[in-house]
Amino acid sequence: MQLNSRKHVSGNTGAIHYGSSLNFEQLAIEKETLRQLKQPEPKVINLGGMEFFLQPYGSSSGFPFVISNQDFTISFGEFNNPSFFVKFRSLALWREGTIAMHQRFMQWAERLGMMPLKPEGLSRVDFSFDYHLPVIDFDEDNFVSLSTKDTQYRKGGKIQTFKLGESDVVLRIYDKIAEIEEQSGKSWFFELWGIAENVWRVEWQVRKDILKRFGIRTFADLQDGQGDVLRYLVTEHSTLREKTDDSNRSRWPLHPLWIDLEEQIQKLECLGVYREIDQQAILNERLMRMAISMYGYLKRIAAVHCIQTEQPMISDAEAMQRLENLISRVHEPMTWRTDVTKRIDSIRLGQW
């Protein structure tokens, strides 16, 4: 069952900052102040009517400033060319779509007094399709691909990721549930999908050399040409097939997953509806996960208390009382407000 699809984009903008209200000198002072702290943390700043975290570091690609919130990660510099490198965050892309996010960035830049010197350039586009797959009935030999390199990742003897290719085109088919639980923590996908198990992602990472081959250099090009590049990827570059006795693997029939994927791509240019994501449901889901974790620790506290006091068992209420006593020893009223405020900012700006 195909759940949904979307494209993720990162790239350079052509914006320049003549007449800009950005105070680079003040930003440099604030960044250096953060950097010199023993435990450097980002600082909340307001630029162009939008709140961001100012990070205490620059980017690995040479931009001196990095700011981020729940929707954008923006690297920029006064003397860099191009001026900005922008990544759209996953939740914002699924909520609003690529074109809307591009417009929001351009409007933000305009509020800062900037103007475009040349069109933006796309450095990478990720196309992803999520499927509910209760059974994985294929392995690495089911793939027929132009890529000469493939890799598998397992955990506990169970396959979690198939990866084909490197550099310009990479195809990954992986257990998205495991990726969320072990790495990204993007549990808001559960609300989007309506399920929380057996979801696998088919993801293409396409870099600019391949994009240019299909005339895709800007967001407008991407909107017009995404179907062409995806049809090439799913029909000519790599396919998933069902094994037969035929020695010519390219004659094997297409796997039902790949048949559906081709059908979804044929419809892609007609798609325009984005599912609304319930922010309260996402927060409630996070709270429940924290409660489950804390409940596990509460059982440990009960066990330790039983060993210390040589009691056979204590109730959950007694364990809660023990926890409350322990917390009262470490609670610092002077720092409570500051630390909670930091966490509020982190949640609000998508950093938790």
NORSUL-V541347 format. One record per pair of residues at least 4 apart in sequence whose C-alpha atoms are under 7 Angstrom apart, sorted by sequence separation. I is the first residue (numbers start at 1). J is the second residue. D is the distance in Angstrom with one decimal. If there is no record, write none. Layout:
# NORSUL-V541347
i: (I;I)
j: (J;J)
d: (D;D)
This chain:
# NORSUL-V541347
i: (23;24;25;26;27;28;29;30;31;32;33;46;47;58;59;68;69;88;89;90;91;92;93;96;97;98;99;100;101;102;103;104;105;106;107;108;109;110;138;154;155;165;166;175;176;177;178;179;180;181;188;189;190;206;207;208;209;210;211;212;217;218;219;220;221;222;225;226;227;228;229;230;231;232;233;234;235;254;255;256;257;258;259;260;261;262;263;264;267;278;279;280;281;282;283;284;285;286;287;288;289;290;291;292;293;294;295;296;297;298;299;300;301;302;303;304;305;306;307;314;315;316;317;318;319;320;321;322;323;324;325;326;327;332;335;336;337;338;339;340;341;342;343;344;345;346;347;35;46;58;59;68;78;88;93;96;109;110;154;155;165;179;180;190;206;211;212;216;232;233;234;254;306;314;346;347;34;45;46;58;67;68;77;153;154;164;165;180;190;211;215;216;306;346;34;44;45;58;59;67;76;153;164;180;306;44;45;57;58;66;67;76;153;163;164;244;44;45;57;66;75;76;152;153;163;216;243;43;44;65;66;74;75;152;162;163;242;42;43;55;65;74;75;151;152;161;162;241;242;42;43;54;55;63;64;65;74;151;161;162;241;242;302;42;54;63;64;73;74;150;151;161;241;242;42;53;54;63;72;73;150;160;161;240;241;41;52;53;72;73;149;150;160;214;240;40;52;53;59;72;149;52;63;71;72;147;148;302;71;147;240;301;70;239;177;35;71;177;298;34;140;177;176;31;32;175;176;31;175;176;174;175;173;174;173;174;234;173;172;173;172;171;172;171;170;171;231;170;230;169;170;169;168;169;227;168;168;227;168;227;24;48;48;48;134;133;132;133;16;132;133;14;15;131;132;13;14;15;130;131;12;13;130;131;13;130;12;13;129;130;12;128;129;11;12;128;129;11;128;10;11;127;128;10;126;127;9;10;126;127;9;126;125;126;124;125;124;125;124;123;124;8;123;192;122;6;22;21;146;191;20;21;145;146;20;145;19;20;144;145;188;19;122;143;144;18;121;122;143;144;17;121;143;16;17;120;142;143;15;16;119;142;15;16;142;15;16;142;14;15;14;14;14;144;13;14;144;13;12;13;12;11;12;11;10;11;10;11;10;9;10;9;8;9;7;8;7;8;7;6;7;6;5;6;5;4;5;4;3;2;3;2;3;1;2;1;1;96;95;95;95;95;3;70;69;70;69;52)
j: (27;28;29;30;31;32;33;34;35;36;37;50;51;62;63;72;73;92;93;94;95;96;97;100;101;102;103;104;105;106;107;108;109;110;111;112;113;114;142;158;159;169;170;179;180;181;182;183;184;185;192;193;194;210;211;212;213;214;215;216;221;222;223;224;225;226;229;230;231;232;233;234;235;236;237;238;239;258;259;260;261;262;263;264;265;266;267;268;271;282;283;284;285;286;287;288;289;290;291;292;293;294;295;296;297;298;299;300;301;302;303;304;305;306;307;308;309;310;311;318;319;320;321;322;323;324;325;326;327;328;329;330;331;336;339;340;341;342;343;344;345;346;347;348;349;350;351;40;51;63;64;73;83;93;98;101;114;115;159;160;170;184;185;195;211;216;217;221;237;238;239;259;311;319;351;352;40;51;52;64;73;74;83;159;160;170;171;186;196;217;221;222;312;352;41;51;52;65;66;74;83;160;171;187;313;52;53;65;66;74;75;84;161;171;172;252;53;54;66;75;84;85;161;162;172;225;252;53;54;75;76;84;85;162;172;173;252;53;54;66;76;85;86;162;163;172;173;252;253;54;55;66;67;75;76;77;86;163;173;174;253;254;314;55;67;76;77;86;87;163;164;174;254;255;56;67;68;77;86;87;164;174;175;254;255;56;67;68;87;88;164;165;175;229;255;56;68;69;75;88;165;69;80;88;89;164;165;319;89;165;258;319;89;258;197;56;92;198;319;56;162;199;199;55;56;199;200;56;200;201;200;201;200;201;201;202;262;202;202;203;203;203;204;204;204;205;265;205;265;205;206;206;206;207;265;207;209;268;210;269;78;108;111;112;198;198;198;199;83;199;200;82;83;199;200;82;83;84;199;200;82;83;200;201;84;201;84;85;201;202;85;201;202;85;86;202;203;86;203;86;87;203;204;87;203;204;87;88;204;205;88;205;205;206;205;206;206;207;207;207;208;93;208;277;208;94;112;112;237;282;112;113;237;238;113;238;113;114;238;239;282;114;217;238;239;114;217;218;239;240;114;218;240;114;115;218;240;241;114;115;218;241;115;116;242;116;117;243;116;117;117;118;119;249;119;120;250;120;120;121;121;121;122;122;122;123;123;124;124;124;125;125;125;126;125;126;126;127;127;127;128;128;128;129;129;129;130;130;130;130;131;131;132;131;132;132;133;274;274;275;276;277;193;349;349;350;350;349)
d: (6.3;6.0;6.4;6.2;6.0;6.1;6.1;6.3;6.1;6.2;6.8;5.4;6.4;6.9;5.2;5.5;6.6;7.0;6.3;6.2;6.0;5.8;4.7;6.0;6.3;6.2;6.3;6.2;6.3;6.3;6.1;6.2;6.2;6.2;6.3;6.6;6.7;5.0;6.0;5.2;6.5;6.1;5.2;6.4;6.1;6.2;5.9;5.4;4.9;5.7;6.6;6.0;5.7;6.6;6.3;5.9;6.5;6.9;6.4;5.1;6.1;6.3;6.2;6.4;5.8;5.3;6.7;6.1;6.0;6.4;6.3;6.1;5.9;5.2;4.8;5.8;6.4;6.2;6.4;6.2;6.2;6.2;6.4;6.2;6.2;6.3;6.6;6.1;6.8;6.5;6.3;6.1;6.1;6.3;6.1;6.2;6.3;6.3;6.1;6.2;6.3;6.1;5.9;6.4;6.6;6.1;6.4;6.6;6.2;6.2;6.2;6.1;6.0;6.2;6.4;6.1;6.0;5.4;6.8;6.1;6.3;6.1;6.2;6.2;6.2;6.1;6.2;6.4;6.1;6.1;6.7;6.9;5.8;6.1;6.0;6.0;6.0;6.3;6.4;6.2;6.3;6.2;6.2;6.1;5.9;6.0;5.9;5.6;4.4;5.7;6.4;4.2;6.9;6.6;5.9;6.7;5.4;6.4;4.3;6.8;4.7;6.4;4.6;5.5;6.9;5.0;6.0;4.8;6.3;6.2;6.1;6.3;4.7;6.8;4.8;5.5;5.4;5.7;6.2;4.3;5.9;6.1;5.9;6.0;5.3;5.8;6.5;5.5;5.2;6.8;6.9;5.5;6.2;5.7;6.6;6.7;5.5;4.9;6.5;5.3;5.6;5.7;5.1;6.5;6.1;5.6;6.2;6.9;5.7;5.7;6.5;4.4;5.1;5.7;6.4;6.2;4.6;6.5;6.9;4.4;5.7;6.3;5.6;6.8;4.5;6.6;6.1;5.2;6.2;5.6;6.6;6.8;5.1;4.9;5.6;6.6;6.0;5.5;5.1;5.6;5.4;5.9;6.4;6.2;6.2;6.8;5.2;5.9;5.6;5.3;6.8;6.3;6.0;5.8;6.5;6.1;4.6;5.1;5.8;6.2;5.6;6.0;6.5;4.6;4.7;5.2;5.6;5.9;6.4;5.5;6.5;4.1;4.3;5.2;6.0;5.4;6.9;5.4;6.9;5.1;4.3;5.5;6.4;6.1;4.5;6.8;5.8;5.2;5.8;6.6;6.0;6.0;5.2;6.4;5.6;6.6;5.2;6.2;6.6;4.8;5.2;5.0;6.9;6.0;5.5;6.2;6.6;5.3;5.0;4.8;5.9;6.5;6.7;6.9;6.2;4.9;5.2;6.9;6.5;5.3;6.9;6.0;5.7;7.0;6.9;6.3;5.1;5.1;4.5;5.8;5.4;6.5;6.8;5.5;5.5;6.9;6.6;4.6;6.0;6.2;5.2;5.8;6.5;4.7;5.7;6.5;6.9;5.1;6.8;5.7;6.7;4.8;5.8;6.6;6.7;4.9;6.6;6.8;6.4;6.5;6.9;5.9;5.5;5.3;5.2;5.4;5.6;5.9;6.0;4.5;6.5;5.8;6.0;5.5;6.4;6.4;6.8;7.0;6.6;5.4;6.5;6.9;5.8;6.2;5.5;4.5;5.8;6.4;5.7;6.3;4.5;6.6;5.1;5.8;6.3;5.6;6.4;5.8;4.3;5.8;6.9;5.6;6.4;4.6;6.7;5.1;6.6;6.6;5.5;6.6;6.4;4.5;6.0;6.2;6.9;5.3;5.6;6.5;4.3;5.8;5.9;6.8;5.0;6.5;6.4;6.7;6.7;5.3;5.4;6.9;5.5;6.1;5.6;6.3;4.5;4.0;5.7;5.4;5.6;6.3;5.3;6.7;5.8;7.0;5.3;6.3;5.5;6.1;5.8;6.4;4.9;5.4;4.6;6.0;6.9;5.8;5.6;6.2;6.6;6.0;6.7;5.2;5.7;6.2;6.2;4.2;6.2;6.4;5.5;5.6;5.4;4.8;5.4;7.0;6.8;4.9;6.6;4.0;5.6;6.2;5.1;5.7;6.3;4.2;6.2;4.6;6.0;6.6;5.6;6.0;6.6;4.6;5.6;6.3;6.7;4.7;5.3;6.4;4.3;6.0;6.0;5.5;5.5;6.8;4.3;5.9;6.2;5.5;5.3;6.0;5.3;4.3;6.8;5.4;6.3;5.0;6.9;6.6;6.3;6.6;6.3;6.5;6.3;4.6;4.3;4.0;5.8;6.9)
